[in-house]
């Protein structure tokens, strides 16, 4: 049965920090600080008074050591009232996007008129775990565990790294090394050529050492350089550091408002959120979970690839993107027009927020004004969000 799309919720502000390299320009800032910077900028853009925003939801994966309720820290750091509500959401790589959807649902339900939502992550500051320290080792050596690997990049069931899931995709869908490297090269080319467009969504970040005003990941690479890299996750594999997304830091935020409030106050939406779609596959097939998301969207709303001008799918690995493009028959011009995570980077809890910030700007001059954001996420789920430029 085909359902109508839900009541639209407006995005009236959308900003993000640059995506910082691992140990790079943003490494000195906590994830919550990055979130506050993005939230402040989005709120300023929206023109809404701080006291009018009563809800904050932020996604974050690597929360260990960040203090109680990171979303609350983001909210107060952005200047919101102490009476406002905040909570933090963890849906692995889909955290930022699902936080935005959850905030939109709260607005639809009449609980709030305005909300700020998005994603945050500082992979540079993720701690190591010493699980035996509390009660003592007793005898022998004690090892540390990398919290980023345990909670962000390793399948909880098979204990395999996400890179091994990428090798499975390459083998199962017969994706050649050359196709992966070519995709990676194009991602960097698109990102570099889109610097001017990306400036609209990025807020400058000032640290004690420097000012960062653009993503640190995109580089002027070549197919020869990419081909020279060795496989990382399997001795005879094809997944390399060059055709994979990187480890990064960043914050992204949008300000949401109800349709009624927009009309009453004469606000100007950047675009509208229409609905969310989720899907699921076997955990080891996680990178292909967006296929299940598109299938469910077709069954639920009657919408398919051809209905969208822009489709943003988070680029965890190039082999995944080549496989998804083939399986879903996505036109190359539709998919990640400004480049994706292979070039920009993948601060896991932030990435869904980054995509959601970018889509409103990309839809401004599109033909049909429809956009779709999707991400795979550890455990085998996938999540997506439908965007519409105008309700006219």
C-alpha positions in Angstrom: 0.0 0.0 0.0 1.4 3.4 -1.0 1.2 6.0 1.8 1.2 9.8 1.5 4.3 11.6 2.7 4.1 13.0 6.2 3.5 16.7 7.1 6.6 18.6 6.0 9.0 20.1 8.5 11.1 23.1 7.4 14.9 23.4 7.5 15.4 27.1 8.2 19.1 27.0 9.0 21.9 24.6 8.0 25.6 24.9 8.7 28.5 22.6 9.4 32.2 22.8 10.4 34.8 21.8 7.8 35.6 18.1 8.0 39.0 17.9 9.8 41.6 15.3 9.2 42.5 12.7 11.9 44.8 14.6 14.2 44.4 17.7 11.9 43.1 21.2 12.3 40.1 20.3 14.5 41.7 17.8 16.7 42.1 20.2 19.6 38.3 20.7 19.8 35.9 18.3 21.5 33.0 16.9 19.5 30.6 18.9 21.7 32.5 22.1 20.8 32.3 21.3 17.1 28.6 20.8 17.6 28.1 24.1 19.4 30.0 25.9 16.6 27.7 24.4 13.9 24.5 24.9 16.0 25.3 28.6 16.7 25.9 29.3 13.0 22.7 27.5 11.9 20.6 29.3 14.5 22.1 32.7 13.5 21.2 31.9 9.8 17.6 30.9 10.8 17.0 34.2 12.5 15.2 32.4 15.3 15.7 33.6 18.9 17.6 31.3 21.1 14.8 31.1 23.7 12.4 29.9 21.0 14.3 26.6 20.4 13.2 24.1 22.9 14.7 20.8 21.6 18.2 19.7 20.7 19.0 16.2 19.4 22.5 15.3 18.2 23.9 12.0 17.0 27.3 10.8 18.1 28.9 7.4 18.0 32.1 7.7 20.0 30.7 9.1 23.3 33.2 7.6 25.8 35.0 10.3 27.7 32.8 13.1 26.3 30.8 13.7 29.5 27.2 13.4 30.3 24.7 13.9 27.4 26.8 15.5 24.7 23.7 16.9 23.0 23.0 19.0 26.1 26.6 20.3 26.1 26.1 21.3 22.4 22.8 23.0 23.3 24.1 25.0 26.2 27.4 25.8 24.3 25.3 27.2 21.5 23.4 29.5 24.0 20.1 27.7 24.3 18.0 28.1 27.4 18.6 25.9 30.4 14.9 25.0 30.2 15.3 23.4 26.7 15.5 19.7 26.3 18.4 17.7 24.8 19.3 14.1 24.2 22.0 12.2 22.3 21.3 9.5 19.8 23.6 6.7 18.6 22.6 4.9 15.3 26.3 4.5 14.3 26.9 6.2 10.9 23.3 7.2 10.6 23.3 9.0 13.9 23.3 12.6 12.6 20.6 11.9 10.0 18.4 10.0 12.5 18.8 12.8 15.0 17.3 15.2 12.5 14.5 12.9 11.6 13.7 12.4 15.3 13.6 16.1 15.9 11.3 16.5 12.9 8.9 13.9 14.3 8.8 15.8 17.6 7.8 18.9 15.7 5.2 17.1 13.7 3.7 15.8 16.9 3.3 19.3 18.2 5.7 19.0 21.1 8.0 21.7 19.8 7.9 24.6 17.4 11.6 24.8 16.8 14.5 22.3 17.2 18.2 22.1 16.4 19.6 18.8 15.4 22.6 17.2 13.7 25.7 15.1 14.2 29.0 15.5 16.0 32.2 13.4 16.1 35.9 13.8 17.1 37.6 10.6 16.1 40.9 12.3 16.9 39.9 12.4 20.6 38.4 8.9 20.9 40.1 7.2 23.9 41.6 3.8 24.4 39.9 1.4 26.8 41.6 -0.4 29.6 38.8 -2.8 30.7 40.8 -4.7 33.3 42.1 -1.7 35.2 39.1 -1.2 37.5 39.5 -4.6 39.2 43.1 -5.3 38.6 44.9 -7.5 36.1 46.0 -10.1 38.7 48.8 -11.5 36.6 50.3 -11.0 33.2 50.2 -8.2 30.7 47.3 -5.8 30.2 46.3 -4.6 26.7 44.4 -1.5 25.6 41.5 -1.5 23.1 41.0 1.3 20.6 37.5 2.8 21.4 37.2 4.0 17.8 37.6 0.4 16.5 35.4 -1.2 19.2 32.5 1.1 19.0 32.7 2.7 15.6 34.5 0.5 13.0 34.0 -3.1 14.0 31.0 -5.3 13.5 29.7 -6.3 16.9 28.7 -9.8 15.7 31.5 -11.1 13.5 34.1 -8.8 15.2 35.3 -7.9 11.6 36.4 -4.5 10.6 34.2 -2.5 8.2 37.0 -2.8 5.7 36.5 -6.5 5.6 32.8 -5.9 4.8 34.1 -3.8 1.9 36.2 -6.7 0.6 33.1 -8.8 0.7 31.3 -6.3 -1.5 34.2 -6.2 -3.9 34.2 -10.0 -4.2 30.5 -10.5 -4.3 29.6 -7.8 -6.7 32.8 -8.3 -8.8 34.0 -4.7 -8.4 37.5 -4.3 -9.9 40.3 -2.4 -8.2 40.4 0.0 -11.1 36.7 0.8 -10.8 37.3 1.6 -7.1 40.3 3.8 -7.7 38.5 5.6 -10.5 35.5 6.3 -8.2 37.8 7.6 -5.5 39.6 9.9 -8.0 36.3 11.3 -9.2 35.2 11.9 -5.6 38.3 14.0 -5.0 37.9 15.9 -8.3 34.3 16.7 -7.6 35.1 17.9 -4.1 38.0 20.1 -5.3 35.9 21.6 -8.1 33.0 22.3 -5.6 35.1 24.3 -3.1 33.1 27.5 -3.9 29.7 25.8 -3.6 30.7 24.1 -0.3 31.6 27.4 1.3 27.9 28.2 1.7 27.4 25.4 4.1 30.7 25.7 6.0 31.3 27.9 9.0 34.9 28.9 9.7 36.4 27.4 12.8 39.1 29.2 14.7 41.4 27.4 17.1 44.4 28.6 19.0 46.8 27.5 16.2 44.9 28.2 13.0 41.6 29.1 11.2 40.0 26.3 9.2 37.6 27.3 6.5 37.4 24.3 4.2 37.4 20.5 4.3 40.9 19.1 4.9 40.5 15.8 3.1 40.2 16.5 -0.7 43.5 16.4 -2.5 44.8 16.7 -6.0 45.6 13.0 -6.4 46.0 10.8 -9.5 45.0 7.4 -10.7 48.7 6.4 -10.6 49.0 7.4 -6.9 45.8 5.5 -6.0 46.9 2.4 -7.9 50.2 2.4 -6.0 48.6 1.9 -2.6 48.5 -1.5 -1.0 45.4 -3.3 0.3 44.7 -2.6 4.0 42.3 -5.3 5.2 43.2 -8.4 3.2 46.6 -9.6 1.8 45.3 -10.1 -1.7 42.5 -7.6 -1.4 41.6 -4.4 -3.3 40.4 -2.0 -0.6 43.0 0.6 0.2 43.3 3.8 2.2 42.9 5.7 -1.1 39.6 4.2 -2.1 38.1 4.2 1.4 36.7 7.1 3.5 39.0 8.5 6.1 38.9 9.0 9.9 37.8 12.5 10.7 36.3 15.2 13.0 33.3 17.5 12.4 30.0 18.9 13.5 26.8 19.7 11.6 23.5 21.2 12.6 20.1 22.2 11.1 17.3 24.3 12.6 13.9 22.9 12.1 10.4 24.5 12.3 6.8 23.4 11.9 4.9 24.3 8.7 2.4 26.3 10.8 5.2 28.3 12.6 6.9 29.0 9.3 3.6 30.4 7.9 2.8 32.4 11.0 6.2 34.0 11.3 6.9 34.5 7.6 10.1 32.4 7.8 11.9 31.4 4.6 12.8 27.6 4.5 15.9 26.4 2.8 13.9 23.2 2.1 11.5 20.7 3.7 12.0 17.3 5.3 9.2 15.0 4.0 9.8 11.6 5.5 12.3 9.0 6.6 12.9 5.5 5.3 14.9 2.7 7.1 16.0 -0.7 6.0 18.0 -3.7 7.2 20.2 -6.6 5.9 22.5 -9.1 7.4 25.2 -7.4 9.5 28.0 -8.6 7.2 26.2 -7.1 4.2 25.9 -3.7 5.9 27.5 -1.6 3.1 24.6 -2.6 0.8 21.9 -1.7 3.2 20.9 1.4 1.2 19.4 -1.0 -1.4 16.9 -2.1 1.3 16.2 1.5 2.1 15.3 2.3 -1.6 13.2 -0.8 -1.8 11.2 0.2 1.2 10.8 3.7 -0.1 9.3 2.4 -3.3 6.9 0.1 -1.4 5.9 2.8 1.2 5.8 6.0 -0.8 6.0 4.9 -4.5 9.3 6.9 -4.9 12.4 5.7 -6.8 15.7 6.9 -8.0 14.3 8.8 -11.0 12.2 11.0 -8.7 15.2 12.7 -7.2 17.5 15.3 -8.6 20.2 14.7 -6.0 21.0 11.5 -4.2 23.5 11.7 -1.4 24.8 8.3 -0.2 27.6 8.3 2.3 30.8 7.0 0.7 32.1 4.6 3.3 34.1 2.7 0.6 34.4 3.2 -3.2 33.6 -0.5 -3.9 30.3 0.0 -2.1 29.4 3.1 -4.1 30.2 1.4 -7.4 28.0 -1.6 -6.4 25.1 0.6 -5.2 25.3 2.7 -8.4 24.9 -0.5 -10.5 22.3 -2.1 -8.3 20.1 1.0 -8.0 20.8 2.3 -11.5 21.7 5.8 -10.2 22.8 8.3 -12.8 26.3 9.5 -12.2 25.2 13.1 -12.2 22.7 12.5 -9.5 25.0 10.8 -7.0 27.1 12.9 -4.6 27.5 15.9 -7.1 29.9 17.7 -4.7 32.0 14.6 -3.9 31.6 12.4 -0.8 33.2 10.9 2.2 36.0 9.2 0.2 37.3 12.7 -0.4 35.7 14.8 2.3 36.1 12.3 5.1 33.7 10.4 7.4 33.4 11.6 11.0 31.0 8.8 11.7 28.4 10.4 13.9 28.5 13.6 12.0 28.3 12.3 8.4 24.5 12.1 8.2 24.3 15.7 9.5 26.8 16.8 6.9 24.7 15.4 4.1 21.5 16.9 5.5 23.2 20.3 5.7 24.5 20.1 2.1 21.3 18.9 0.4 19.2 22.1 0.8 21.9 24.1 -1.0 22.2 21.6 -3.7 18.4 21.6 -4.4 18.2 25.3 -4.9 18.5 25.2 -8.7 17.4 21.6 -9.3 14.7 20.7 -11.7 12.2 18.8 -9.5 13.5 20.0 -6.2 13.7 16.5 -4.7 16.6 15.1 -2.8 17.4 11.9 -0.9 20.1 11.2 1.8 21.0 7.7 2.8 23.7 6.0 4.8 24.6 2.4 5.7 25.3 1.8 9.4 27.0 -0.8 11.5 24.9 -3.8 12.4 23.2 -4.1 9.0 20.7 -1.2 9.0 20.4 1.7 6.6 18.6 5.0 6.9 17.4 7.7 4.6 15.6 11.0 4.5 13.5 12.6 1.8 14.0 16.4 1.1 11.9 18.7 -1.0 12.9 22.2 -2.0 9.5 23.8 -2.2 5.9 22.8 -1.4 4.5 24.7 -4.4 
